[in-house]
Amino acid sequence: MTTYLHSGWYKYNRNPVIGGGEAGSCFDVSAVKTENGMRLYVSWREKHCIAAADSADGLFFSPLQKVLAVDENVPGEDEVNRPCVIRKDGKWLMWYTSQHRPSKADGTSCLYMAKSDDGLKWTRLPGPVMKPENPWEKNAVMCPHVLYDEKKQCFRMWYSAGDQYEPDAIGYAESKDGLHWDKLPAPVFQADSNFPSECHKVTACCVIPYEGWHYMFYIGFRDEDHATIHLARSRDGIAGWQRFDKNPIVWPKPWGQGFDREACYKPSVLPMGDGWMLWYNGRSGIMEAIGAVMHPGFDLGFGPDEA
């Protein structure tokens, strides 16, 4: 049975599309269009690596293959995850999280970069390209989302920072080469106590420029262990954010069943065909897997544009 959500979104009735069962836990996705459809990059928990799978329609995927693993030459690195992949000038570019984690709550996270000719064989570049430095970033920067802005002629990054287990808020940075980043000193998007479903933390966003707006899909936490997917928009992607008045847009099944019965995390979104497709990782207990959500049509329900 199809699970319909409000504002036009609905869950694919055969979720999950990747992970669970023998594949194990998969989380924090990055979707990229290809000549033959699309590719999904996922964090593969049991392998401590980043993996990829291809699909013609975003619903049926090839088996996962490991594409980026822990590098023993990086001191203390015990896991790589939370990638963002884009294509530019014939190259594939990836920004990802390198975690140094003696325990679930302790440790540090930094961001690194890699390049590829085919999106499968990657060369890691010297790094890190971003470390926690500002007070609000505490000991972790992670969950990069990167776009190349042709008008500004620079890379733009929205990233999460704060606690190592679940970061606290979303920051912003720009770069001419993807390696050297200028960060704003304070977060550009934070939790709001006026919204119960995201009163604790906001993290792990995907930003899509569309018809004069920057649409941000992000995780909202009501507490450390319960999360749903939300939507906001801004003209410049930095300030003046407007939250969607029907948030959240994706949430666990209310009857407490299924792969996402406890939390819905990290959206990655693409315009596909005649509407939007969104992939996310759902959690049930300690197991996580990737699900798909569709939105026929491109009107996301904000109403008339404001000047």
C-alpha positions as CSV (number, residue, x, y, z in Angstrom):
1,M,0.0,0.0,0.0
2,T,1.3,3.5,-0.9
3,T,1.9,5.8,2.0
4,Y,0.7,9.2,1.1
5,L,2.0,12.2,2.9
6,H,0.6,15.7,2.8
7,S,1.5,18.4,0.2
8,G,1.9,15.8,-2.6
9,W,4.7,13.6,-1.3
10,Y,4.3,9.8,-1.1
11,K,6.5,7.0,-0.1
12,Y,7.4,4.3,-2.6
13,N,5.4,1.2,-1.6
14,R,8.3,-1.2,-1.9
15,N,10.8,0.7,0.3
16,P,13.6,0.3,1.1
17,V,15.3,0.5,-2.2
18,I,18.9,0.0,-0.8
19,G,20.2,-1.6,2.3
20,G,18.7,-3.7,5.1
21,G,18.9,-7.5,5.2
22,E,22.2,-8.9,4.0
23,A,23.4,-5.5,2.8
24,G,23.3,-4.2,6.3
25,S,22.9,-0.5,7.3
26,C,23.1,2.2,4.7
27,F,22.7,5.9,5.5
28,D,23.3,9.5,4.4
29,V,22.8,9.5,0.6
30,S,23.9,11.7,-2.3
31,A,22.0,11.4,-5.6
32,V,23.6,12.3,-9.0
33,K,22.1,12.2,-12.4
34,T,23.9,10.1,-15.1
35,E,23.5,9.5,-18.8
36,N,21.5,6.3,-18.1
37,G,19.5,7.5,-15.1
38,M,21.0,8.2,-11.7
39,R,23.6,7.0,-9.2
40,L,23.1,6.9,-5.4
41,Y,26.1,7.2,-3.1
42,V,25.5,5.9,0.4
43,S,27.4,5.5,3.7
44,W,27.8,1.7,4.2
45,R,28.1,1.3,8.0
46,E,29.3,-2.3,8.2
47,K,32.1,-1.6,5.6
48,H,33.0,1.8,7.1
49,C,33.1,3.1,3.6
50,I,31.2,5.0,0.8
51,A,29.4,2.8,-1.8
52,A,27.5,3.4,-5.0
53,A,24.6,1.9,-6.9
54,D,23.1,2.7,-10.3
55,S,19.5,3.0,-11.3
56,A,17.5,3.9,-14.4
57,D,14.4,5.1,-12.4
58,G,15.6,5.8,-8.8
59,L,13.8,2.7,-7.5
60,F,15.6,-0.4,-8.7
61,F,19.3,-0.3,-8.0
62,S,22.3,-2.4,-9.0
63,P,24.2,-4.1,-6.1
64,L,26.3,-1.8,-3.9
65,Q,30.0,-1.5,-4.7
66,K,32.6,0.1,-2.5
67,V,34.1,3.2,-4.0
68,L,35.9,5.0,-1.2
69,A,37.4,3.3,1.9
70,V,39.2,4.3,5.0
71,D,42.8,5.5,4.3
72,E,45.4,4.0,6.7
73,N,47.6,7.0,5.9
74,V,45.2,9.4,7.5
75,P,46.0,9.2,11.2
76,G,43.1,8.1,13.4
77,E,40.6,7.8,10.5
78,D,38.2,4.9,11.3
79,E,35.3,5.7,9.0
80,V,34.4,7.7,5.8
81,N,30.8,8.6,5.2
82,R,28.2,11.3,4.5
83,P,29.3,12.1,0.9
84,C,28.2,14.8,-1.5
85,V,29.0,14.1,-5.2
86,I,28.6,16.5,-8.2
87,R,29.7,16.5,-11.8
88,K,31.6,19.4,-13.3
89,D,33.7,19.8,-16.5
90,G,33.7,16.1,-17.2
91,K,34.9,15.2,-13.7
92,W,33.2,13.7,-10.7
93,L,33.9,15.6,-7.4
94,M,33.2,14.3,-3.9
95,W,33.3,15.9,-0.5
96,Y,32.9,13.5,2.4
97,T,33.3,13.1,6.1
98,S,36.3,11.5,7.7
99,Q,35.5,10.4,11.3
100,H,37.9,9.8,14.1
101,R,35.7,8.2,16.6
102,P,36.9,6.3,19.7
103,S,33.2,6.1,20.8
104,K,29.7,7.0,19.4
105,A,29.7,10.4,21.2
106,D,33.4,11.3,21.2
107,G,35.9,12.0,18.6
108,T,36.3,14.5,15.7
109,S,35.0,14.8,12.1
110,C,36.5,16.8,9.2
111,L,35.8,17.1,5.5
112,Y,37.9,15.8,2.7
113,M,37.7,15.9,-1.1
114,A,38.2,13.3,-3.9
115,K,38.1,13.4,-7.7
116,S,37.2,10.7,-10.3
117,D,36.9,10.3,-14.0
118,D,34.0,7.8,-13.8
119,G,32.5,8.2,-10.3
120,L,33.7,4.8,-9.2
121,K,37.5,5.0,-8.9
122,W,38.4,7.9,-6.7
123,T,41.6,9.7,-5.9
124,R,41.6,11.4,-2.5
125,L,43.1,14.9,-2.4
126,P,45.3,16.2,0.4
127,G,43.2,17.4,3.3
128,P,41.3,18.0,5.3
129,V,39.6,20.7,3.4
130,M,37.5,21.8,6.4
131,K,38.0,21.4,10.1
132,P,35.9,22.5,13.1
133,E,37.3,26.0,14.0
134,N,34.4,28.2,15.1
135,P,33.0,27.8,18.6
136,W,29.6,26.6,17.4
137,E,31.3,23.8,15.3
138,K,32.6,22.1,18.5
139,N,34.5,19.0,17.4
140,A,32.8,18.0,14.2
141,V,32.1,19.3,10.7
142,M,30.2,16.8,8.5
143,C,27.4,16.3,6.0
144,P,28.6,18.5,3.1
145,H,26.2,19.6,0.4
146,V,28.0,21.3,-2.5
147,L,26.8,23.2,-5.6
148,Y,28.8,25.0,-8.3
149,D,27.4,28.4,-8.9
150,E,28.1,29.5,-12.5
151,K,27.0,33.1,-11.8
152,K,29.3,33.5,-8.8
153,Q,32.0,31.2,-10.3
154,C,32.5,29.4,-7.1
155,F,31.6,26.3,-5.1
156,R,29.0,26.7,-2.4
157,M,28.8,24.4,0.6
158,W,26.1,23.9,3.2
159,Y,27.5,21.7,6.0
160,S,26.5,20.6,9.5
161,A,28.6,21.0,12.6
162,G,28.6,20.6,16.4
163,D,28.4,17.3,18.3
164,Q,30.0,14.2,16.9
165,Y,27.0,11.9,17.2
166,E,24.5,14.3,15.7
167,P,25.6,17.8,14.7
168,D,23.6,20.9,15.8
169,A,23.1,23.3,13.0
170,I,23.9,24.2,9.4
171,G,26.7,26.4,8.2
172,Y,27.8,27.9,4.9
173,A,31.1,28.3,3.0
174,E,32.4,29.3,-0.4
175,S,35.4,28.2,-2.4
176,K,37.0,28.9,-5.8
177,D,38.7,25.5,-6.1
178,G,36.7,23.2,-3.8
179,L,39.7,22.8,-1.5
180,H,40.1,26.1,0.3
181,W,36.9,27.3,1.9
182,D,35.8,30.6,3.4
183,K,33.2,29.9,6.1
184,L,30.7,32.3,7.6
185,P,31.4,32.5,11.4
186,A,27.9,31.6,12.6
187,P,25.3,29.0,11.4
188,V,22.9,30.1,8.6
189,F,20.1,27.8,9.8
190,Q,19.4,26.6,13.4
191,A,16.7,24.7,15.3
192,D,13.6,26.7,16.2
193,S,11.8,26.0,19.5
194,N,8.5,27.1,17.9
195,F,8.5,24.0,15.8
196,P,8.2,20.8,17.9
197,S,9.5,18.5,15.2
198,E,12.7,20.4,14.9
199,C,13.2,22.1,18.2
200,H,16.3,20.1,19.2
201,K,18.6,20.2,16.1
202,V,18.6,20.8,12.3
203,T,21.2,19.1,10.1
204,A,22.2,17.3,6.9
205,C,20.6,19.4,4.3
206,C,20.2,19.2,0.5
207,V,19.8,22.6,-1.3
208,I,18.2,22.8,-4.7
209,P,18.1,26.1,-6.6
210,Y,14.8,26.3,-8.5
211,E,12.9,29.2,-10.1
212,G,14.6,32.0,-8.1
213,W,14.6,30.1,-4.8
214,H,17.0,27.9,-2.9
215,Y,14.9,25.0,-1.5
216,M,16.5,23.3,1.6
217,F,15.5,19.8,2.5
218,Y,16.9,19.0,5.9
219,I,16.6,16.8,9.0
220,G,14.7,18.2,12.0
221,F,15.2,16.5,15.4
222,R,12.7,16.7,18.2
223,D,15.2,14.9,20.4
224,E,18.5,13.1,19.8
225,D,16.9,9.9,18.5
226,H,13.8,11.0,16.6
227,A,14.0,12.8,13.3
228,T,11.9,13.8,10.4
229,I,12.5,15.6,7.0
230,H,11.6,19.2,6.6
231,L,11.6,21.9,3.9
232,A,12.5,25.6,3.8
233,R,13.4,28.1,1.2
234,S,15.5,31.3,0.8
235,R,16.2,33.6,-2.1
236,D,20.0,33.5,-1.7
237,G,20.5,30.3,0.2
238,I,22.0,32.1,3.2
239,A,19.5,34.3,4.9
240,G,15.7,34.9,5.1
241,W,14.8,31.3,5.4
242,Q,11.0,30.5,5.2
243,R,10.0,27.2,6.7
244,F,7.2,25.2,5.0
245,D,4.1,25.6,7.0
246,K,3.2,21.9,6.8
247,N,6.5,20.6,8.0
248,P,7.6,17.8,8.3
249,I,7.2,16.5,4.8
250,V,8.5,12.9,5.5
251,W,8.1,11.1,8.8
252,P,8.1,7.5,10.2
253,K,5.1,5.3,9.8
254,P,2.7,6.3,12.6
255,W,1.8,2.7,13.4
256,G,5.4,1.9,14.3
257,Q,6.2,-0.6,11.5
258,G,8.7,-0.7,8.6
259,F,12.3,0.2,8.0
260,D,11.8,3.8,9.0
261,R,9.5,3.4,12.1
262,E,11.8,5.4,14.4
263,A,13.4,8.1,12.3
264,C,13.8,9.6,8.8
265,Y,17.2,11.1,8.1
266,K,19.4,12.9,5.5
267,P,17.4,13.7,2.3
268,S,18.9,13.9,-1.2
269,V,16.6,15.3,-3.9
270,L,16.6,15.5,-7.7
271,P,14.0,16.7,-10.2
272,M,13.2,13.5,-12.2
273,G,10.7,13.3,-15.0
274,D,7.6,15.2,-14.1
275,G,8.3,15.8,-10.4
276,W,10.7,15.5,-7.5
277,M,12.3,12.3,-6.1
278,L,13.7,12.3,-2.6
279,W,15.9,9.5,-1.0
280,Y,16.5,9.3,2.7
281,N,17.7,6.8,5.3
282,G,15.1,5.4,7.7
283,R,15.9,3.7,11.0
284,S,14.4,0.9,12.9
285,G,16.4,0.0,16.0
286,I,20.0,-0.1,14.9
287,M,19.3,-0.9,11.3
288,E,19.2,1.8,8.6
289,A,18.2,1.6,4.9
290,I,17.4,3.9,2.0
291,G,13.9,4.7,1.0
292,A,12.4,6.7,-1.9
293,V,9.7,9.4,-1.8
294,M,8.0,11.0,-4.8
295,H,6.3,14.3,-5.5
296,P,4.4,14.6,-8.8
297,G,4.8,18.1,-10.2
298,F,7.3,20.7,-9.2
299,D,5.1,23.1,-7.1
300,L,6.3,22.4,-3.5
301,G,3.3,24.1,-1.9
302,F,4.6,27.4,-0.5
303,G,1.9,29.4,-2.2
304,P,2.5,32.7,-4.2
305,D,6.0,33.9,-4.3
306,E,6.9,36.8,-2.2
307,A,8.7,39.8,-3.7
